[in-house]
Amino acid sequence: MENKKTISIKKDVERYFAFLYSKGFLIRSVEYSPQYFRNWVVTFESPTIVIFITSDRDYLILEFSSQKDLSVKNRITIEEIIYSLSKGKVIVERFQGNPAWGKKKQFERLSKLLEKYIDEIIPCFDNKDGKFLILNQA
């Protein structure tokens, strides 16, 4: 059952990440934990990838895992993926600023990064092991 807070979180996330629907993703869950610093997580999934958008003490984190391996310890962040895809040439810095006041900026930053790289990311999880693999490396 959705409550007002999870509905609000879902709307915020959809405002910035609705482009994922056109890529075959659907929202699997929206979880809110008021007892743990008001943290929340929205989970998008496709047949091969799960994307976790998490607010941890107001810092937004964007992580990926394969449908075949949902272990928290094996998730990979957008920053790590972009670094790998660029062969170390692009380093995405951590968000700078007040996380509570910069919520909109964090959403914009992460959604723009994901939208730019999503077409390169998807094929990297589409393999028999379900591990993140950089394709077409020379």
N, C-alpha and C positions, 0 to 999 in steps of 0.2 A: 504494500500500500504506500502510495506516495504522500508525503506531507508537504506543507508549504515550502519548507527549506529545500527539499530535494527537487521540487518543481522549479524553484528559483535557480538552483545550481544548474539544472538541465537547460533552462532557457539561456543562461549566461554562456554555457559551453556551446550550445547550438548556434548562438549568435556569431561565434568566431570559427567554429569547426563544421558548419553545415555542409561544406564542400566534400566532406568525407562520405556523405550519403551517395553522391554521384560516383564515388570510387568503389561502391559496394559494401560500405561499412554501415552498421546499425548500432544503436546504443543497446548494450546488453544490461547494464546496471548503473544506478546512481546511488552511492552510499554516502551517508553523512554521519559523523561521529562527534556530537556536541561535547561529550565528556573528554575527548582527546583534542583539545585546542581548536575545536570546530573544523577539524580536518574533513576532507571529502575526496572521493574519487569517482570519476565517470569513466566507464569502460566501453569503448567502441570495439566491434569485432567484424572481421571479414572471414571468409573461409580459411584463410591461412594466418592472419595476423590479429593480435589483440593490442589495442592502444589504450594506455592508461593515462588519463589526465588527472593529476593529483594536486590538491592544495594541502601542503604540509606547513602549518603555521604561517599561512598566507603566501608562501612561496609556491609557484606553480611548477610542476614537474611533468614532463612528457616522456613516457617510456613505452617500449614495445616488447612484445614477446610473441613467440610462435604459438599457434593453437595447439601444437604438439608438446609444448613445454611451458606451462604457465607458472613455473616456480618464480617466486619473487627474486631470488638470488640470480636468476638468469635473464632478468629484464635488461634492456639496453636503452640508454637515454638518447634523445634526439641529438644531443651534442656529440655523443660517441659515434652515432651513425653518420652524421655529417662529416666528422673527422675521418672516418673510415672510407666513406664514399669519395672524399676529395684526396685520398691518399696522404693525409696529414697536412694538406695545404690550407684548409679552412678550419679555424678554431673558433667555436662559438663560445663567447664569454658568458659567465653567469649573469643573471639579471642584477643590475645595479640600481639601487634606490630603495625606498621604503616599500616593502611588499604589500602592506595593507592599503596604502594610498595609490600604489602602482598596479592595482589589479587589472585595470583596463590595458595598461601598457604591457603587462606580462601576457595577457591573452593575445593581444595583437602580435607581439614578438613571436610567440610559439606557433600561432596559427599561420603566420607568414612563412616561417621556417618550414613547417610541415607542408604547406601548400606548394612551396617551391620544390621540395625534395620527395614528395609522396610517390611520384611516378618512378623514381629511382629506388625507393625503399621497398615497395611492394614485391618486385621480383627477387629481392634478396632473401625473402622468407619463403619463397615458393620452391622448396626443394624437399627431397624425401626425408631428410633428418629434421626439418623444421628449424634448423639453426640459422642465424643471421650470416649470410655469405655474400661477399662482394663478388658480383658477376662481371664478366668481361674484363678481367685484369690482364694486363700484358705481362 
